[in-house]
Amino acid sequence: MSAQRMAAGPDVDRVAAAVADGPPALRFPYDATVLVAKPLRTERLVLRPLEASDAADVYEYQRLPEVIRYLPWPERDRTEGYAHTAKRAAGRVLAADGDFVFFAAVLPGTPATDDSTRDRIIGDFMIRTSSVLHAQLELGWVLHPDFQGRGYAREAAQALLDFTFETLNPHRVQAFLDARNGASAALCERLGMRREATILEEQYNDGEWQDTAIYGVLRREWAAARG
């Protein structure tokens, strides 16, 4: 190894690995409507595109102070909450920056809050396009507190991360979260994501300036971890 390469160290290796990954190659556009009939399934959950009819279950966690504390959501009454769910459920196609799809995390065998014949939505998980040009996608999640601490978030987020890399082929997947949210930070780390930055006082919510933590994982790192 040359003295110049030895001095450069890991940076040279990282650049070489990035070159080997090739240019951005997102498999876009992607229409998630196909997942309505053929949803993603984990050991205990079903992940399918969010529907406006899921609003009652979503509102059960959307209205909770301990949930919105870490989300850029205002307090909403039921009518506003239902409208918000309908807006998020309208996302189906990933094609351009800012496009999103929300996935309902369905727990089979647990009745919905408004209809005992339906299975309950215990949270929702998001894929959003950060940059088509640079093949970057974002994941996000929210889970009802009554169902936290049982591994459901890890189960759903891992399935969605795998789906994202396998189906959409991003170079990088990232997550942005309230830096105070220790549970989400721990989940990011269990998914193999690294904490790359903290943006100080990025947002003003709930009467205070809040820091944002950025986590990320590259396609080759995900592939190596999945082995």
Secondary structure, 3 states (H helix, E strand, C coil): CCHHHHHHCHHHHHHHHHHHHCCCCCCCCEECCHHHHCCEECCCCEEEECCHHHHHHHHHHHCCHHHHCCCCCCCCCHHHHHHHHHHHHCCCEECCCCCEEEEEEEEEEEECCCCCCCEEEEEEEEEEEEECCCCEEEEEEEECHHHCCCCHHHHHHHHHHHHHHHHHCCCEEEEEEECCCHHHHHHHHHCCCEEEEEEEEEEEECCEEEEEEEEEEEHHHHHHHHC
